[in-house]
């Protein structure tokens, strides 16, 4: 059976530049993602729940349904570089709502 690909790309923002993000698929740590890097993860066709995590900060799970040979790309964002208002929202999330600190967006 032909494998499918989940590609995760990390945004170029200043938060955690020297730190790796953990990529979780179905609640299992599968690999790490460095600053300004993309990574391809080969999986069998099916439904997956993808998340990223750094310390206590994470994101809402993104469900990905893949057919054989299909590729989906997810962009990791923090929003720190967008605006002052977004930066303050992220500071709030950092301490009080860590499960929404990162965002995974389909490309």
Steps between C-alpha positions, in 0.01 A plus 500: 500500500627844407590721797361847558688804630432749777732799450543735796672836447604733781443874466792743518407676823720583794320288762711201598760546227751285685240237592352207312129436468372150564268366231228271631288274283210332678647614834838333432826691459633415153775757434635846582490812285773764513461872439447591132473134395248277327473127541319223311341222702401188307181332622251243378182638347241579766378754753753663733500759777807727473628737771820684588632559849776692678508458877144566621394687185315315227230547237154371429519165319475524122327200343651384173337242270745362244450275199781288355779721363338821623700778670371765737707794626447660839658833595585558868432856613518690827377839385769693685609684187154605377396793720527644849146384584578144385823508702308586820247225424787253466652614829161433660489155334851425619392521865123438502404313184807301395297255290448776242848649493596346165282478190519240223370630167455299185680641200 
